[in-house]
Structures are given as structure tokens and as C-alpha cells.
């Protein structure tokens, strides 16, 4: 299964991006994590079905209602294994 690393820029903190990303990822049966960065971005590492990954990337370009996404950088990685999809703090 593919693994991707996303860095989502824009107005993406304080708009429930992480919580909504977790809900979307779980609905798509993705595993991994989402977190805020000190730079004000949101970072995601996700593993799952190729079509589900594609759908998640497309969702990330919009985000939740109050988000204003300016860019999404996508990097493909070697497959990683996770038990679930969670919000990481710190």
C-alpha cells in the first residue's frame, strides 16, 4: 500500500483541520497521523489503498469549511505501517 507525506499550507490551524482529517482518513480506511507544525501548517503521514490516498489528497486541497488551503505538497514514501489514524500533538 502506498504511503504519502503531506504538508498543507494556508489557514489550516484553528479550523478543525486535524479533527476533520482524522474523520476523513478513518472513513477511507487510511492509517497514519496528522499534526500541526510550528510553522502554522498541517502535516500528514498516511498509508492505505491508492484510490483512498488520492481521495484524501483531493480532500486536503479543500479541507474543512473554515480552512483556506493555499498548497498541498505531496511526497511518496516507502510503505509504513500504522495501527490506526490519530492526531499527534507536540
KACOR-V931927 format. One record per pair of residues at least 6 apart in sequence whose ideal C-beta (glycine too) atoms are under 7 Angstrom apart, sorted by the first residue. I is the first residue (numbers start at 0). J is the second residue. D is the distance in Angstrom with one decimal. If there is no record, write none. Layout:
# KACOR-V931927
I_J_D, I_J_D
This chain:
# KACOR-V931927
0_46_5.5, 0_47_5.7, 0_48_6.4, 0_78_6.0, 1_49_5.4, 1_52_5.4, 1_75_6.5, 2_44_7.0, 2_45_7.0, 2_46_4.4, 2_76_4.6, 2_77_6.8, 2_78_5.1, 2_79_4.7, 3_45_5.7, 3_52_5.7, 3_73_5.7, 3_74_6.7, 3_75_5.8, 3_76_6.7, 4_44_5.4, 4_74_4.5, 4_76_5.7, 5_42_6.9, 5_43_4.2, 5_56_6.9, 5_59_5.8, 5_71_5.8, 5_72_6.8, 5_73_5.7, 6_40_5.5, 6_42_5.6, 6_72_4.4, 7_40_6.1, 7_41_4.4, 7_59_5.5, 7_68_6.0, 7_71_5.2, 8_40_5.1, 8_69_5.0, 8_70_4.8, 9_66_6.7, 9_67_4.9, 9_68_4.4, 9_69_3.7, 10_66_6.0, 10_67_4.0, 11_40_6.4, 11_41_4.6, 11_62_6.2, 11_66_5.4, 11_68_6.4, 12_35_5.3, 12_39_5.7, 12_41_6.9, 14_63_5.8, 14_65_4.0, 14_66_4.6, 15_63_5.1, 16_41_5.1, 16_62_5.4, 16_63_5.9, 16_66_5.5, 17_33_4.8, 17_35_6.7, 17_41_6.5, 17_86_4.9, 18_86_7.0, 19_63_4.1, 20_33_4.6, 20_43_6.5, 21_33_6.1, 21_84_5.8, 21_86_5.6, 23_55_6.3, 23_58_5.3, 24_31_7.0, 24_45_6.1, 24_55_6.1, 24_84_4.2, 25_84_5.4, 27_47_6.5, 27_51_4.0, 27_54_5.9, 27_55_5.7, 28_47_6.0, 28_48_6.9, 28_51_6.2, 29_45_4.7, 29_46_6.7, 29_47_3.9, 29_51_5.7, 29_55_6.0, 29_84_5.6, 30_46_5.1, 30_47_6.3, 30_81_3.8, 30_82_6.8, 30_83_6.1, 30_84_5.6, 31_43_6.7, 31_44_4.5, 31_45_4.0, 31_46_5.5, 31_81_5.1, 31_84_5.5, 32_44_5.6, 32_84_6.8, 32_85_5.3, 32_87_4.6, 33_41_6.4, 33_43_4.8, 33_86_5.7, 33_87_7.0, 34_42_5.4, 34_86_6.9, 34_87_4.1, 34_88_6.8, 35_41_6.0, 36_42_5.3, 44_79_6.8, 45_52_6.4, 45_55_6.1, 46_78_6.4, 46_79_5.5, 46_80_7.0, 46_81_6.0, 56_71_6.7, 56_73_6.0, 59_71_5.1, 60_68_5.8, 60_71_5.4, 61_68_6.4, 62_68_5.0
